[in-house]
Amino acid sequence: MQSYSSLKKHYKFTQEEALILQELQSSMEKLSDKFIDEFYDYIWGFGQTAQFLKNKDVIAYHRKKIKEWFINLFCGKYDMYYFMYLYKIGEVHVKIGLPTHYVNSAFTFVRTFIIRHIEKDFENKEQYNKEVIAIEKIIDMNLDVLTSSYREEEMSKFLSLSKFEKNILSGLKKFNSYINFFLAGALALVAFFAVGLFAYDIYLLFFSDIGIEKGILTVLGSLLVLWAAIELIHEEIHHLQGKGFAIGAFIMLAMAALIRKILIYSLSSEKADDLLIIGTVIVGLAIAYWLVGKQNKIS
């Protein structure tokens, strides 16, 4: 962890701002019970909070510590001991495997809660602005120190690797990026052929004896495949930007292709067995798509 003095210097945190926060402590202490209740309502919305707060004793201890941290946020004395205290909290988060996303999101609540309540006592605009600036700085410094534990944990893991292992890891990352770009190009090619398929089905509709009913269903099926391919490209772009891998989009493309088959086969009485098999597969894919979507919402 960087020295507390350089941290405050980088954030341009002044002694005057420390005193402003200290003056707010009494009013914030009165709000601490309200804060902890609303804080818990907020973090339970994460979906996986229960796996970190497993029983009543852990919850009671956690509520006590969060309340202490909240009141201490306005202590006015931000020295080495204060920042070491924060760093140890960050180490606990790393130890239990708490995602940094949860920490960042929780700080958004802290920030809005405090500013919302100092607005209620707003009288002097200049003083209010100073209070907001001081609050923003101390919250950002807290978040900086807490997340530094995660950064140092990742760095220590990397430094513990041998030179050979580091080379292998770097090579795999480069190879993975090349594969991702290859996949994006392949998906663009698929979309291009899907456009061709759609154009071909339009041609058959007007210039062959395929029949108007079957022709329209075939065109609709091709359009569905094209739409799914575009969605897949969209999700792959998100993946290249650092977001998660969208397996649901691949499932959706498979469903679109099978639905196209059903639209075509639905006009043939000889394809009843095929329709039943394809329909069963689609139901299975739909269940898989629902489960993937549900898991994404939880995480």
CYANA upper distance limits for C-alpha pairs under 8 A (distance plus 0.5 A):
  1 MET  CA     87 TYR  CA      8.29
  1 MET  CA    145 VAL  CA      7.89
  1 MET  CA    148 SER  CA      7.23
  1 MET  CA    149 SER  CA      8.29
  2 GLN  CA      6 SER  CA      7.55
  2 GLN  CA      7 LEU  CA      7.30
  3 SER  CA      7 LEU  CA      6.82
  3 SER  CA     80 MET  CA      8.23
  4 TYR  CA      8 LYS  CA      6.75
  4 TYR  CA     79 ASP  CA      7.20
  4 TYR  CA     80 MET  CA      6.30
  4 TYR  CA     83 PHE  CA      7.04
  5 SER  CA      9 LYS  CA      6.65
  5 SER  CA     79 ASP  CA      8.40
  6 SER  CA     10 HIS  CA      6.56
  7 LEU  CA     11 TYR  CA      6.94
  7 LEU  CA    141 MET  CA      7.92
  8 LYS  CA     12 LYS  CA      6.36
  8 LYS  CA     13 PHE  CA      5.56
  8 LYS  CA     14 THR  CA      8.21
  8 LYS  CA    141 MET  CA      8.25
  9 LYS  CA     13 PHE  CA      6.77
 11 TYR  CA    137 LYS  CA      7.16
 11 TYR  CA    141 MET  CA      8.07
 13 PHE  CA     17 GLU  CA      7.11
 13 PHE  CA     18 ALA  CA      8.24
 13 PHE  CA    134 ALA  CA      8.09
 13 PHE  CA    137 LYS  CA      7.32
 13 PHE  CA    138 ILE  CA      8.48
 14 THR  CA     18 ALA  CA      7.00
 15 GLN  CA     19 LEU  CA      6.81
 16 GLU  CA     20 ILE  CA      6.80
 17 GLU  CA     21 LEU  CA      6.79
 17 GLU  CA    130 LYS  CA      8.04
 17 GLU  CA    131 GLU  CA      8.13
 17 GLU  CA    134 ALA  CA      5.72
 18 ALA  CA     22 GLN  CA      6.75
 18 ALA  CA     74 PHE  CA      8.41
 18 ALA  CA     76 GLY  CA      5.20
 18 ALA  CA     77 LYS  CA      7.38
 18 ALA  CA     78 TYR  CA      8.09
 18 ALA  CA    134 ALA  CA      7.86
 19 LEU  CA     23 GLU  CA      6.71
 19 LEU  CA     76 GLY  CA      6.11
 20 ILE  CA     24 LEU  CA      7.09
 20 ILE  CA     76 GLY  CA      8.30
 20 ILE  CA    130 LYS  CA      8.32
 20 ILE  CA    131 GLU  CA      6.90
 20 ILE  CA    134 ALA  CA      7.68
 21 LEU  CA     25 GLN  CA      7.02
 21 LEU  CA     73 LEU  CA      8.45
 21 LEU  CA     74 PHE  CA      5.39
 21 LEU  CA     75 CYS  CA      7.63
 21 LEU  CA     76 GLY  CA      6.41
 21 LEU  CA    131 GLU  CA      7.66
 21 LEU  CA    134 ALA  CA      7.27
 21 LEU  CA    135 ILE  CA      7.62
 22 GLN  CA     74 PHE  CA      5.51
 22 GLN  CA     75 CYS  CA      5.85
 22 GLN  CA     76 GLY  CA      4.96
 23 GLU  CA     74 PHE  CA      8.33
 24 LEU  CA     28 MET  CA      6.66
 24 LEU  CA     74 PHE  CA      7.09
 25 GLN  CA     29 GLU  CA      6.38
 25 GLN  CA     71 ILE  CA      7.07
 25 GLN  CA     74 PHE  CA      5.49
 25 GLN  CA     75 CYS  CA      7.22
 26 SER  CA     30 LYS  CA      7.04
 27 SER  CA     31 LEU  CA      7.18
 28 MET  CA     32 SER  CA      6.66
 28 MET  CA     71 ILE  CA      7.31
 29 GLU  CA     71 ILE  CA      6.21
 31 LEU  CA     35 PHE  CA      6.48
 32 SER  CA     36 ILE  CA      6.65
 32 SER  CA     67 LYS  CA      6.72
 32 SER  CA     70 PHE  CA      7.65
 32 SER  CA     71 ILE  CA      7.55
 33 ASP  CA     37 ASP  CA      6.81
 33 ASP  CA     67 LYS  CA      8.07
 34 LYS  CA     38 GLU  CA      6.74
 35 PHE  CA     39 PHE  CA      6.34
 35 PHE  CA     67 LYS  CA      8.46
 35 PHE  CA    113 PHE  CA      7.94
 36 ILE  CA     40 TYR  CA      6.63
 36 ILE  CA     63 ARG  CA      7.20
 36 ILE  CA     66 ILE  CA      7.74
 36 ILE  CA     67 LYS  CA      6.81
 37 ASP  CA     41 ASP  CA      6.89
 38 GLU  CA     42 TYR  CA      6.69
 39 PHE  CA     43 ILE  CA      6.79
 39 PHE  CA    106 ALA  CA      8.28
 39 PHE  CA    109 PHE  CA      7.70
 39 PHE  CA    110 VAL  CA      8.21
 40 TYR  CA     44 TRP  CA      6.51
 41 ASP  CA     45 GLY  CA      7.36
 42 TYR  CA     46 PHE  CA      8.11
 42 TYR  CA    106 ALA  CA      8.20
 42 TYR  CA    109 PHE  CA      8.02
 43 ILE  CA     49 THR  CA      7.20
 43 ILE  CA    102 TYR  CA      8.45
 43 ILE  CA    106 ALA  CA      7.36
 44 TRP  CA     48 GLN  CA      8.20
 44 TRP  CA     49 THR  CA      6.23
 44 TRP  CA     50 ALA  CA      8.11
 45 GLY  CA     49 THR  CA      8.40
 46 PHE  CA    102 TYR  CA      7.99
 46 PHE  CA    298 ILE  CA      7.83
 46 PHE  CA    299 SER  CA      8.19
 47 GLY  CA    298 ILE  CA      5.72
 47 GLY  CA    299 SER  CA      7.45
 48 GLN  CA     52 PHE  CA      8.12
 48 GLN  CA    298 ILE  CA      7.38
 48 GLN  CA    299 SER  CA      7.65
 49 THR  CA     53 LEU  CA      6.79
 50 ALA  CA     54 LYS  CA      6.07
 52 PHE  CA     96 ILE  CA      7.89
 52 PHE  CA     98 LEU  CA      8.14
 53 LEU  CA     58 VAL  CA      6.33
 53 LEU  CA     59 ILE  CA      6.15
 54 LYS  CA     58 VAL  CA      7.04
 54 LYS  CA     59 ILE  CA      7.94
 55 ASN  CA     59 ILE  CA      6.74
 56 LYS  CA     60 ALA  CA      6.50
 57 ASP  CA     61 TYR  CA      6.68
 58 VAL  CA     62 HIS  CA      6.50
 59 ILE  CA     63 ARG  CA      6.52
 60 ALA  CA     64 LYS  CA      6.76
 61 TYR  CA     65 LYS  CA      6.79
 62 HIS  CA     66 ILE  CA      6.56
 63 ARG  CA     67 LYS  CA      6.57
 64 LYS  CA     68 GLU  CA      6.75
 65 LYS  CA     69 TRP  CA      6.60
 66 ILE  CA     70 PHE  CA      6.61
 67 LYS  CA     71 ILE  CA      6.82
 68 GLU  CA     72 ASN  CA      6.45
 69 TRP  CA     73 LEU  CA      6.58
 70 PHE  CA     74 PHE  CA      8.07
 71 ILE  CA     75 CYS  CA      7.58
 73 LEU  CA    138 ILE  CA      7.96
 77 LYS  CA     82 TYR  CA      8.05
 78 TYR  CA     82 TYR  CA      6.01
 78 TYR  CA     83 PHE  CA      7.59
 79 ASP  CA     83 PHE  CA      7.07
 80 MET  CA     84 MET  CA      6.52
 81 TYR  CA     85 TYR  CA      6.56
 82 TYR  CA     86 LEU  CA      7.04
 83 PHE  CA     87 TYR  CA      6.62
 83 PHE  CA    142 ASN  CA      8.41
 83 PHE  CA    145 VAL  CA      7.64
 84 MET  CA     88 LYS  CA      6.71
 85 TYR  CA     89 ILE  CA      7.04
 86 LEU  CA     90 GLY  CA      6.88
 86 LEU  CA    142 ASN  CA      7.35
 86 LEU  CA    145 VAL  CA      6.93
 86 LEU  CA    146 LEU  CA      6.57
 87 TYR  CA     91 GLU  CA      6.79
 87 TYR  CA    145 VAL  CA      6.29
 87 TYR  CA    146 LEU  CA      6.10
 87 TYR  CA    148 SER  CA      8.20
 87 TYR  CA    149 SER  CA      7.17
 88 LYS  CA     92 VAL  CA      6.85
 89 ILE  CA     93 HIS  CA      6.94
 89 ILE  CA    146 LEU  CA      7.26
 90 GLY  CA     94 VAL  CA      6.84
 90 GLY  CA    145 VAL  CA      7.86
 90 GLY  CA    146 LEU  CA      4.84
 90 GLY  CA    147 THR  CA      6.92
 90 GLY  CA    148 SER  CA      8.03
 90 GLY  CA    149 SER  CA      5.92
 90 GLY  CA    150 TYR  CA      7.98
 91 GLU  CA     95 LYS  CA      6.60
 91 GLU  CA    146 LEU  CA      8.29
 91 GLU  CA    149 SER  CA      6.12
 91 GLU  CA    150 TYR  CA      8.22
 92 VAL  CA     96 ILE  CA      6.78
 93 HIS  CA     97 GLY  CA      6.64
 93 HIS  CA     98 LEU  CA      5.70
 93 HIS  CA     99 PRO  CA      8.49
 94 VAL  CA     98 LEU  CA      6.63
 94 VAL  CA    149 SER  CA      7.42
 94 VAL  CA    150 TYR  CA      6.66
 94 VAL  CA    153 GLU  CA      8.24
 98 LEU  CA    102 TYR  CA      7.64
 98 LEU  CA    103 VAL  CA      8.38
 99 PRO  CA    103 VAL  CA      7.54
100 THR  CA    104 ASN  CA      6.70
100 THR  CA    147 THR  CA      7.45
100 THR  CA    150 TYR  CA      8.22
101 HIS  CA    105 SER  CA      6.55
102 TYR  CA    106 ALA  CA      6.50
103 VAL  CA    107 PHE  CA      6.84
103 VAL  CA    143 LEU  CA      8.41
104 ASN  CA    108 THR  CA      7.10
104 ASN  CA    143 LEU  CA      7.81
105 SER  CA    109 PHE  CA      7.34
106 ALA  CA    110 VAL  CA      6.97
107 PHE  CA    111 ARG  CA      6.56
107 PHE  CA    139 ILE  CA      7.96
107 PHE  CA    143 LEU  CA      7.88
108 THR  CA    112 THR  CA      6.78
109 PHE  CA    113 PHE  CA      6.44
110 VAL  CA    114 ILE  CA      6.76
111 ARG  CA    115 ILE  CA      6.79
111 ARG  CA    135 ILE  CA      8.23
111 ARG  CA    136 GLU  CA      7.77
111 ARG  CA    139 ILE  CA      7.62
112 THR  CA    116 ARG  CA      6.29
113 PHE  CA    117 HIS  CA      6.88
114 ILE  CA    118 ILE  CA      6.82
115 ILE  CA    119 GLU  CA      6.68
115 ILE  CA    132 VAL  CA      7.24
116 ARG  CA    120 LYS  CA      7.49
117 HIS  CA    121 ASP  CA      7.79
118 ILE  CA    122 PHE  CA      6.91
118 ILE  CA    128 TYR  CA      8.25
119 GLU  CA    128 TYR  CA      8.22
122 PHE  CA    128 TYR  CA      6.92
123 GLU  CA    128 TYR  CA      8.10
124 ASN  CA    128 TYR  CA      6.56
125 LYS  CA    129 ASN  CA      6.67
126 GLU  CA    130 LYS  CA      6.89
127 GLN  CA    131 GLU  CA      6.73
128 TYR  CA    132 VAL  CA      6.73
129 ASN  CA    133 ILE  CA      6.72
130 LYS  CA    134 ALA  CA      6.68
131 GLU  CA    135 ILE  CA      6.58
132 VAL  CA    136 GLU  CA      6.56
133 ILE  CA    137 LYS  CA      6.72
134 ALA  CA    138 ILE  CA      6.79
135 ILE  CA    139 ILE  CA      6.60
136 GLU  CA    140 ASP  CA      6.59
137 LYS  CA    141 MET  CA      6.60
138 ILE  CA    142 ASN  CA      6.61
139 ILE  CA    143 LEU  CA      6.70
140 ASP  CA    144 ASP  CA      6.52
141 MET  CA    145 VAL  CA      6.73
142 ASN  CA    146 LEU  CA      6.63
143 LEU  CA    147 THR  CA      6.53
144 ASP  CA    148 SER  CA      6.59
145 VAL  CA    149 SER  CA      7.64
146 LEU  CA    150 TYR  CA      8.31
147 THR  CA    151 ARG  CA      7.15
148 SER  CA    152 GLU  CA      6.60
149 SER  CA    153 GLU  CA      6.55
150 TYR  CA    154 GLU  CA      6.75
151 ARG  CA    155 MET  CA      6.67
152 GLU  CA    156 SER  CA      6.44
153 GLU  CA    157 LYS  CA      6.79
154 GLU  CA    158 PHE  CA      6.84
155 MET  CA    159 LEU  CA      6.57
156 SER  CA    160 SER  CA      6.57
157 LYS  CA    161 LEU  CA      7.37
158 PHE  CA    166 LYS  CA      7.96
161 LEU  CA    165 GLU  CA      6.26
161 LEU  CA    166 LYS  CA      6.60
162 SER  CA    166 LYS  CA      6.69
163 LYS  CA    167 ASN  CA      6.71
164 PHE  CA    168 ILE  CA      6.73
165 GLU  CA    169 LEU  CA      6.58
166 LYS  CA    170 SER  CA      6.56
167 ASN  CA    171 GLY  CA      6.48
168 ILE  CA    172 LEU  CA      6.60
169 LEU  CA    173 LYS  CA      6.77
170 SER  CA    174 LYS  CA      6.84
171 GLY  CA    175 PHE  CA      6.59
172 LEU  CA    176 ASN  CA      6.43
173 LYS  CA    177 SER  CA      6.78
174 LYS  CA    178 TYR  CA      6.83
175 PHE  CA    179 ILE  CA      6.69
176 ASN  CA    180 ASN  CA      6.69
177 SER  CA    181 PHE  CA      6.85
178 TYR  CA    182 PHE  CA      6.63
179 ILE  CA    183 LEU  CA      6.55
180 ASN  CA    184 ALA  CA      6.72
180 ASN  CA    240 LEU  CA      7.58
181 PHE  CA    185 GLY  CA      6.76
181 PHE  CA    240 LEU  CA      8.43
182 PHE  CA    186 ALA  CA      6.63
183 LEU  CA    187 LEU  CA      6.60
184 ALA  CA    188 ALA  CA      6.79
184 ALA  CA    233 ILE  CA      7.23
184 ALA  CA    236 GLU  CA      6.93
184 ALA  CA    237 ILE  CA      8.07
185 GLY  CA    189 LEU  CA      6.81
186 ALA  CA    190 VAL  CA      6.73
187 LEU  CA    191 ALA  CA      6.69
187 LEU  CA    229 ALA  CA      7.60
187 LEU  CA    232 LEU  CA      7.97
187 LEU  CA    233 ILE  CA      6.61
188 ALA  CA    192 PHE  CA      6.71
188 ALA  CA    233 ILE  CA      7.45
189 LEU  CA    193 PHE  CA      6.82
190 VAL  CA    194 ALA  CA      6.56
190 VAL  CA    229 ALA  CA      7.50
191 ALA  CA    195 VAL  CA      6.76
191 ALA  CA    226 LEU  CA      6.67
191 ALA  CA    229 ALA  CA      6.03
191 ALA  CA    230 ILE  CA      7.07
192 PHE  CA    196 GLY  CA      6.92
193 PHE  CA    197 LEU  CA      6.55
194 ALA  CA    198 PHE  CA      6.66
194 ALA  CA    222 SER  CA      7.42
194 ALA  CA    225 VAL  CA      7.23
194 ALA  CA    226 LEU  CA      5.70
194 ALA  CA    229 ALA  CA      8.22
195 VAL  CA    199 ALA  CA      6.69
195 VAL  CA    226 LEU  CA      7.02
196 GLY  CA    200 TYR  CA      6.55
197 LEU  CA    201 ASP  CA      6.64
197 LEU  CA    222 SER  CA      6.91
198 PHE  CA    202 ILE  CA      6.79
198 PHE  CA    219 VAL  CA      6.63
198 PHE  CA    222 SER  CA      5.61
198 PHE  CA    223 LEU  CA      6.70
198 PHE  CA    226 LEU  CA      8.27
199 ALA  CA    203 TYR  CA      6.75
200 TYR  CA    204 LEU  CA      6.77
201 ASP  CA    205 LEU  CA      6.63
201 ASP  CA    215 GLY  CA      7.54
201 ASP  CA    218 THR  CA      7.02
201 ASP  CA    219 VAL  CA      5.96
201 ASP  CA    222 SER  CA      7.99
202 ILE  CA    206 PHE  CA      7.08
202 ILE  CA    215 GLY  CA      8.20
202 ILE  CA    219 VAL  CA      6.84
203 TYR  CA    207 PHE  CA      6.29
203 TYR  CA    208 SER  CA      8.21
204 LEU  CA    208 SER  CA      5.53
204 LEU  CA    209 ASP  CA      8.22
204 LEU  CA    210 ILE  CA      7.20
204 LEU  CA    215 GLY  CA      7.50
205 LEU  CA    209 ASP  CA      8.29
205 LEU  CA    210 ILE  CA      7.04
205 LEU  CA    211 GLY  CA      7.60
205 LEU  CA    212 ILE  CA      7.01
205 LEU  CA    215 GLY  CA      5.33
205 LEU  CA    216 ILE  CA      7.55
210 ILE  CA    214 LYS  CA      7.07
210 ILE  CA    215 GLY  CA      6.57
211 GLY  CA    215 GLY  CA      6.27
212 ILE  CA    216 ILE  CA      6.55
213 GLU  CA    217 LEU  CA      6.88
214 LYS  CA    218 THR  CA      6.53
214 LYS  CA    264 ILE  CA      6.95
214 LYS  CA    267 LEU  CA      7.45
215 GLY  CA    219 VAL  CA      6.69
216 ILE  CA    220 LEU  CA      6.65
217 LEU  CA    221 GLY  CA      6.65
217 LEU  CA    260 ARG  CA      8.46
217 LEU  CA    263 LEU  CA      6.12
217 LEU  CA    264 ILE  CA      6.86
218 THR  CA    222 SER  CA      6.77
218 THR  CA    260 ARG  CA      7.39
218 THR  CA    263 LEU  CA      7.18
218 THR  CA    264 ILE  CA      6.35
219 VAL  CA    223 LEU  CA      6.63
220 LEU  CA    224 LEU  CA      6.67
220 LEU  CA    260 ARG  CA      8.10
221 GLY  CA    225 VAL  CA      6.88
221 GLY  CA    256 ALA  CA      7.97
221 GLY  CA    257 ALA  CA      7.99
221 GLY  CA    259 ILE  CA      7.37
221 GLY  CA    260 ARG  CA      4.57
221 GLY  CA    261 LYS  CA      8.05
221 GLY  CA    263 LEU  CA      7.13
221 GLY  CA    264 ILE  CA      8.44
222 SER  CA    226 LEU  CA      6.73
222 SER  CA    260 ARG  CA      7.23
223 LEU  CA    227 TRP  CA      6.66
224 LEU  CA    228 ALA  CA      6.74
224 LEU  CA    256 ALA  CA      6.33
224 LEU  CA    257 ALA  CA      8.26
224 LEU  CA    260 ARG  CA      7.86
225 VAL  CA    229 ALA  CA      6.66
225 VAL  CA    253 LEU  CA      7.09
225 VAL  CA    256 ALA  CA      5.77
225 VAL  CA    257 ALA  CA      6.28
225 VAL  CA    260 ARG  CA      8.02
226 LEU  CA    230 ILE  CA      6.75
227 TRP  CA    231 GLU  CA      6.80
228 ALA  CA    232 LEU  CA      6.68
228 ALA  CA    249 ALA  CA      7.99
228 ALA  CA    252 MET  CA      6.95
228 ALA  CA    253 LEU  CA      5.46
228 ALA  CA    256 ALA  CA      7.07
229 ALA  CA    233 ILE  CA      6.80
229 ALA  CA    253 LEU  CA      6.88
230 ILE  CA    234 HIS  CA      6.72
231 GLU  CA    235 GLU  CA      6.75
231 GLU  CA    249 ALA  CA      7.29
232 LEU  CA    236 GLU  CA      6.65
232 LEU  CA    249 ALA  CA      5.78
232 LEU  CA    250 PHE  CA      7.15
232 LEU  CA    253 LEU  CA      7.93
233 ILE  CA    237 ILE  CA      6.74
234 HIS  CA    238 HIS  CA      7.07
235 GLU  CA    239 HIS  CA      6.77
235 GLU  CA    245 PHE  CA      8.32
235 GLU  CA    246 ALA  CA      6.64
235 GLU  CA    249 ALA  CA      7.52
236 GLU  CA    240 LEU  CA      6.72
236 GLU  CA    245 PHE  CA      8.03
236 GLU  CA    246 ALA  CA      7.92
237 ILE  CA    241 GLN  CA      6.84
238 HIS  CA    242 GLY  CA      7.15
238 HIS  CA    243 LYS  CA      6.03
238 HIS  CA    244 GLY  CA      8.16
239 HIS  CA    243 LYS  CA      5.13
239 HIS  CA    244 GLY  CA      6.14
239 HIS  CA    245 PHE  CA      6.17
239 HIS  CA    246 ALA  CA      8.00
246 ALA  CA    250 PHE  CA      7.86
247 ILE  CA    251 ILE  CA      7.02
247 ILE  CA    292 VAL  CA      8.18
248 GLY  CA    252 MET  CA      6.61
248 GLY  CA    289 TYR  CA      6.09
248 GLY  CA    292 VAL  CA      6.80
248 GLY  CA    293 GLY  CA      7.67
249 ALA  CA    253 LEU  CA      6.78
250 PHE  CA    254 ALA  CA      6.84
251 ILE  CA    255 MET  CA      6.70
251 ILE  CA    285 LEU  CA      6.95
251 ILE  CA    288 ALA  CA      8.30
251 ILE  CA    289 TYR  CA      6.88
252 MET  CA    256 ALA  CA      6.65
252 MET  CA    289 TYR  CA      7.84
253 LEU  CA    257 ALA  CA      6.82
254 ALA  CA    258 LEU  CA      6.82
255 MET  CA    259 ILE  CA      6.50
255 MET  CA    282 ILE  CA      6.43
255 MET  CA    285 LEU  CA      7.23
255 MET  CA    286 ALA  CA      8.15
256 ALA  CA    260 ARG  CA      6.70
257 ALA  CA    261 LYS  CA      7.06
258 LEU  CA    262 ILE  CA      6.88
258 LEU  CA    278 ILE  CA      7.09
258 LEU  CA    282 ILE  CA      7.46
259 ILE  CA    263 LEU  CA      6.72
259 ILE  CA    282 ILE  CA      8.20
260 ARG  CA    264 ILE  CA      6.88
261 LYS  CA    265 TYR  CA      6.50
262 ILE  CA    266 SER  CA      6.13
262 ILE  CA    275 LEU  CA      6.67
262 ILE  CA    278 ILE  CA      7.79
262 ILE  CA    279 GLY  CA      8.21
263 LEU  CA    267 LEU  CA      8.14
264 ILE  CA    268 SER  CA      8.46
265 TYR  CA    271 LYS  CA      6.48
265 TYR  CA    275 LEU  CA      7.33
266 SER  CA    271 LYS  CA      8.06
266 SER  CA    275 LEU  CA      7.89
268 SER  CA    272 ALA  CA      8.15
271 LYS  CA    275 LEU  CA      6.57
272 ALA  CA    276 LEU  CA      6.81
273 ASP  CA    277 ILE  CA      6.90
274 ASP  CA    278 ILE  CA      6.59
275 LEU  CA    279 GLY  CA      6.34
276 LEU  CA    280 THR  CA      6.68
277 ILE  CA    281 VAL  CA      6.85
278 ILE  CA    282 ILE  CA      6.67
279 GLY  CA    283 VAL  CA      6.77
280 THR  CA    284 GLY  CA      6.84
281 VAL  CA    285 LEU  CA      6.68
282 ILE  CA    286 ALA  CA      6.48
283 VAL  CA    287 ILE  CA      6.74
284 GLY  CA    288 ALA  CA      6.79
285 LEU  CA    289 TYR  CA      6.54
286 ALA  CA    290 TRP  CA      6.66
287 ILE  CA    291 LEU  CA      6.69
288 ALA  CA    292 VAL  CA      6.66
289 TYR  CA    293 GLY  CA      6.65
290 TRP  CA    294 LYS  CA      6.58
291 LEU  CA    295 GLN  CA      6.64
292 VAL  CA    296 ASN  CA      6.72
293 GLY  CA    297 LYS  CA      6.87
294 LYS  CA    298 ILE  CA      6.92
295 GLN  CA    299 SER  CA      6.74
